[in-house]
Amino acid sequence: MSTWTVHEGDALTVLPTLDTPVDAVICDPPYNSGGRTMTERTSRTAREKYLTNGGRRHGFDLGDFTGENRDQRSYAAWLAMVLAHGYRLTRPGGAALVFTDWRQLPATTDALQAAGYTWRGIAVWHKPIARPQPGRLKQDCEFIVWGSHGAMIPGNQPVYLPGHFTGSQPRGRDRIHITQKPIEVMQQLVRIVPPGGTVLDMFAGAGTTGVAALLEDRSFIGVEQSATNAAAARERLTAVAPHAGA
């Protein structure tokens, strides 16, 4: 039976206390991106960066999250430290899949390798609903940097995953988190873990990775710094697997 756990706290504080082996790390760290100047990077909240008009058009509160004001060098160093803890917990042959945008793509590939993983490639997440830019190319893609803990052995019944995923962020009342990923995309990604295996997300947010894992018969361990988001994640996971959580 699939199980789930959500730990509330900072990833660098919680991860050293964990010792349960996992089959993959699948995570969406705060990108610390989008600021062309120091003032832009350090003065705006996540809400102001990722939501139109700071989210006021939504008519309801999506909350906020911290840790969005690092420069690129400190971001790479911080992410490498977090992923190193994930590497320690990942079984040999297990995978790491890390979301990023175009600005932080080089820093994320560096951090993945500095943590110990073997870099295997980059997948594309295409977002059909994206803001157009007059006179410019539309920025309708984000990326998934992925690698493995050593050699990967497909086994007798290997999974065949695409390198291109399409899905729009939830809209309206279905959107619980500022940077929430589409459940249909996450359900495909968790299949890199064998059925019955375990997924770790150290930036669990509102628990979309965990919901996808449970729907695909995988177990889930999440770490989330925000008490509001951790509560939302537990509520969503309980709705999917009422008697499997902690």
C-alpha positions in Angstrom: 0.0 0.0 0.0 1.2 3.5 -0.8 2.0 5.7 2.1 2.7 9.4 2.5 4.4 11.8 5.0 4.8 15.5 5.0 7.5 17.1 7.2 7.1 20.8 8.0 10.4 22.7 8.1 13.3 24.0 6.0 14.8 21.4 3.7 18.3 21.8 5.1 17.0 21.3 8.6 14.7 18.3 7.9 16.6 16.3 5.3 19.5 15.4 7.6 17.1 13.8 10.0 15.6 11.4 7.3 16.9 8.0 6.7 14.3 6.3 4.5 15.7 5.3 1.1 13.8 6.7 -1.9 13.7 5.8 -5.5 13.6 9.3 -6.9 13.8 12.9 -6.0 11.3 15.0 -7.9 11.2 18.6 -6.9 10.4 22.1 -7.9 12.7 24.5 -6.0 12.1 28.2 -5.8 13.8 29.5 -9.0 15.2 32.7 -7.6 14.8 34.0 -11.1 13.3 36.9 -13.0 15.2 39.9 -11.6 17.3 41.8 -14.1 18.6 44.1 -11.4 19.5 43.6 -7.7 16.5 45.8 -6.8 14.1 43.7 -8.8 15.5 40.5 -7.5 15.5 41.4 -3.8 12.5 43.7 -3.4 9.7 41.5 -4.9 7.9 38.7 -3.2 7.1 35.4 -4.9 3.5 36.6 -5.3 4.7 39.7 -7.1 7.1 37.8 -9.4 4.8 34.9 -10.4 1.2 36.3 -10.4 -0.2 39.1 -12.5 -0.7 42.2 -10.4 0.6 40.3 -7.4 -2.3 37.9 -7.5 -5.0 40.5 -6.9 -7.0 39.4 -10.0 -7.4 35.9 -8.5 -9.8 37.2 -5.8 -8.4 34.7 -3.3 -5.2 34.2 -1.4 -2.6 31.8 -2.9 -0.2 32.5 -0.1 3.4 33.2 -0.6 6.8 31.6 -0.1 10.3 32.7 0.9 13.8 32.0 -0.4 13.3 33.8 -3.7 16.0 36.5 -3.5 19.3 34.7 -4.0 21.7 35.6 -6.7 22.7 32.9 -9.2 25.9 31.8 -7.5 24.3 31.5 -4.0 21.3 29.8 -5.6 23.6 27.1 -7.2 25.5 26.6 -3.9 22.2 26.4 -1.9 20.5 24.0 -4.3 23.6 21.8 -4.4 23.5 21.4 -0.6 19.8 20.5 -0.7 20.2 18.0 -3.5 23.3 16.4 -1.8 20.9 15.3 1.0 18.6 14.0 -1.6 21.5 12.1 -3.2 22.3 10.5 0.1 18.7 9.2 0.4 18.4 8.1 -3.3 18.9 4.4 -3.9 21.7 3.5 -6.4 20.2 3.7 -9.8 17.5 6.1 -8.6 16.7 9.4 -10.3 16.6 13.1 -9.6 14.2 15.4 -11.6 14.5 19.1 -10.8 12.3 21.8 -12.4 13.9 25.1 -13.5 13.5 27.9 -15.9 15.7 29.2 -18.7 17.6 31.7 -16.6 18.6 29.1 -13.9 19.1 26.2 -16.3 22.9 26.3 -16.2 23.0 26.8 -12.4 20.6 23.9 -11.9 22.7 21.5 -14.0 25.8 22.5 -12.0 24.0 22.0 -8.7 22.7 18.5 -9.7 26.2 17.4 -10.5 27.8 19.0 -7.5 25.3 17.1 -5.3 26.7 13.8 -6.7 24.1 12.9 -9.4 25.1 11.8 -12.9 23.5 14.3 -15.2 21.4 12.5 -17.8 19.6 15.2 -19.7 16.9 17.9 -19.9 13.2 17.5 -20.5 10.8 20.2 -21.6 7.6 21.2 -19.9 5.5 23.1 -22.5 2.8 25.4 -21.0 0.0 26.0 -23.6 -1.3 29.0 -21.6 1.6 31.5 -21.3 1.7 35.3 -21.5 2.6 36.5 -25.0 5.5 39.1 -25.4 5.2 41.8 -28.1 8.0 41.6 -30.5 9.6 38.6 -28.7 9.5 34.8 -28.7 6.9 33.4 -26.3 8.3 32.0 -23.1 6.0 29.0 -22.9 8.5 26.3 -21.6 10.2 25.4 -18.4 12.7 22.6 -18.0 13.4 19.4 -16.0 17.0 18.8 -15.3 17.5 15.1 -14.5 20.1 12.6 -13.5 20.7 9.5 -11.6 22.5 8.1 -8.6 25.1 6.1 -10.6 24.2 3.6 -13.3 20.6 3.1 -14.2 19.4 -0.5 -14.8 16.0 -0.6 -16.7 15.1 -4.1 -15.7 12.9 -6.5 -17.5 9.9 -4.2 -17.7 11.4 -0.7 -18.3 9.2 2.4 -18.5 9.4 4.6 -21.6 8.9 8.2 -20.6 8.8 11.2 -23.1 11.2 14.1 -23.0 8.5 16.6 -23.7 5.5 17.2 -21.4 2.5 19.5 -22.0 0.1 20.8 -19.4 -1.2 24.1 -18.1 -1.1 25.2 -14.5 -4.4 24.9 -12.7 -6.6 28.0 -13.0 -9.1 29.6 -10.8 -10.1 27.8 -7.6 -8.2 24.7 -8.7 -4.9 26.6 -8.2 -3.8 26.3 -4.6 -0.1 27.3 -4.9 1.6 30.1 -6.8 3.8 27.8 -8.9 1.6 24.7 -8.9 2.5 22.2 -11.5 -0.1 20.3 -13.6 -1.1 17.0 -12.1 -1.1 15.2 -15.5 2.6 16.2 -16.0 3.6 15.0 -12.5 1.8 11.7 -12.9 4.0 11.0 -15.9 7.1 12.0 -14.1 6.6 9.8 -11.0 6.5 6.8 -13.3 10.3 6.9 -13.4 9.9 5.2 -10.0 8.9 1.5 -10.0 5.3 0.8 -8.8 5.4 0.6 -5.0 8.5 2.8 -4.8 9.0 6.1 -3.0 9.2 9.7 -4.3 10.9 12.5 -2.3 10.0 16.2 -2.8 11.9 18.5 -0.6 9.9 21.5 -1.8 6.5 19.9 -1.5 4.4 23.1 -1.8 0.7 22.1 -1.9 1.5 18.5 -2.5 1.0 18.0 -6.2 4.0 15.6 -6.6 2.6 13.6 -3.7 -0.9 13.4 -5.1 0.6 12.2 -8.4 2.7 9.6 -6.6 -0.3 8.2 -4.7 -2.5 8.2 -7.9 0.3 6.1 -9.6 0.6 3.7 -6.7 3.9 5.2 -5.4 4.6 6.4 -1.9 5.6 9.9 -1.0 7.8 11.8 1.4 7.5 15.6 1.3 9.3 18.5 3.0 7.6 21.9 3.1 8.7 25.1 4.9 5.4 26.9 4.8 2.9 25.8 7.4 0.0 27.0 5.2 1.3 25.0 2.2 2.1 21.9 4.4 -1.5 21.9 5.7 -2.8 22.2 2.1 -0.6 19.3 1.1 -1.8 17.1 3.9 -5.4 17.9 3.1 -5.0 16.9 -0.6 -3.0 13.8 0.2 -5.6 12.7 2.8 -8.3 13.1 0.2 -6.5 10.6 -2.1 -5.2 8.2 0.6 -7.1 8.8 3.9 -5.4 6.1 5.9 -1.9 6.1 4.5 -0.6 9.4 5.9 1.5 10.8 8.7 
